[in-house]
Amino acid sequence: VQGAYFLTGEQVAGRGVLSPNRPFDIRKGKRGPGAWEPFCRYNYLNVGRSVFDNNLTDGRPWTNEVQSIGSGVNWYWNQYVKLVFEYEHIIFGDPVAINATETQTSSDLFLLRTQVSF
């Protein structure tokens, strides 16, 4: 499940190329913020216990269930450049191994991604 909203007024009919109403520009007389789109997302995955029960993998250091909750902002400079700033909190159904002696039940991720289309 995901929700997003353009603070700068762009209208989206599909997820193709987006052209901001006012592309990002710092030149005097042409200043523009680009398009800003905050978003929130929730993901859930359960692959079933049969992965472990049928010896397809060792279930001790892994889990078959994970949830993630994330939020961030997409910043479209123009129709060719997009920056994504995102935070994700991941929750494991069972503790997972992070090394030979330690496990954890959750993980956090900060992400900065740049996308260039041409």
For each residue, the residues with C-beta under 8 A, 3 or more apart:
1: 41 42
2: 39 40 41 42
3: 39 40 41
4: 37 38 39 40 74
5: 37 38 39
6: 9 10 11 12 35 36 37
7: 36 37 38
8: 20 21 22 33 34 35 36
9: 6 21
10: 6 18 20 21 35 37 76
11: 6
12: 6 15 18
13:
14:
15: 12
16:
17: 79 117
18: 10 12 35 76 79 82
19: 23 78 79
20: 8 10 23 24 32 33 34 35 76 77 78 79
21: 8 9 10 35
22: 8 25 32 33 34
23: 19 20 32 34 77 78 79
24: 20 32 33 34 75 76 77 78 81
25: 22 30 31 32
26: 31
27: 30 31
28: 31
29:
30: 25 27
31: 25 26 27 28
32: 20 22 23 24 25
33: 8 20 22 24 36
34: 8 20 22 23 24 75 76 77 78
35: 6 8 10 18 20 21 74 75 76
36: 6 7 8 33 73 74 75 76
37: 4 5 6 7 10 73 74 75 76
38: 4 5 7 71 72 73
39: 2 3 4 5 71 72 73 74
40: 2 3 4 69 70 71
41: 1 2 3 68 69 70 71
42: 1 2 67 68 69 70
43: 66 67 68 70
44: 66 67
45: 65 66 67
46: 64 65 93
47: 51 64 65
48: 51 64
49: 52 53 64
50: 53 54 56
51: 47 48 54 56 57 59 64
52: 49 55 56 57 58 59 62 64
53: 49 50
54: 50 51
55: 52
56: 50 51 52
57: 51 52 62
58: 52 61 62
59: 51 52 62 64 94
60: 97
61: 58 96 97 103
62: 52 57 58 59 94 96 97
63: 66 92 93 94 95 96
64: 46 47 48 49 51 52 59 93 94
65: 45 46 47 92 93 94
66: 43 44 45 63 90 91 92 93
67: 42 43 44 45 90 91 93
68: 41 42 43 88 89 90 91
69: 40 41 42 88 89 91
70: 40 41 42 43 86 87 88 89
71: 38 39 40 41 86 87
72: 38 39 84 85 86 87 111
73: 36 37 38 39 84 85 86
74: 4 35 36 37 39 82 83 84
75: 24 34 35 36 37 82 83 84 85
76: 10 18 20 24 34 35 36 37 79 81 82
77: 20 23 24 34 80 81 82 83
78: 19 20 23 24 34 81
79: 17 18 19 20 23 76 117
80: 77 116 117 118
81: 24 76 77 78 114 115 116 117
82: 18 74 75 76 77 114 115 117
83: 74 75 77 112 113 114 115
84: 72 73 74 75 111 112 113 114 115
85: 72 73 75 111 112
86: 70 71 72 73 109 110 111 112 113
87: 70 71 72 108 109 110 111
88: 68 69 70 108 109 111
89: 68 69 70 106 107 108 109
90: 66 67 68 106 107 108 109
91: 66 67 68 69 105 106
92: 63 65 66 95 96 104 105 106 107
93: 46 63 64 65 66 67
94: 59 62 63 64 65 105
95: 63 92 103 104 105
96: 61 62 63 92 103 104 105
97: 60 61 62 100 102 103
98: 102 103 104
99: 102
100: 97
101:
102: 97 98 99
103: 61 95 96 97 98
104: 92 95 96 98 107
105: 91 92 94 95 96
106: 89 90 91 92
107: 89 90 92 104
108: 87 88 89 90
109: 86 87 88 89 90
110: 86 87
111: 72 84 85 86 87 88
112: 83 84 85 86
113: 83 84 86
114: 81 82 83 84
115: 81 82 83 84
116: 80 81
117: 17 79 80 81 82
118: 80
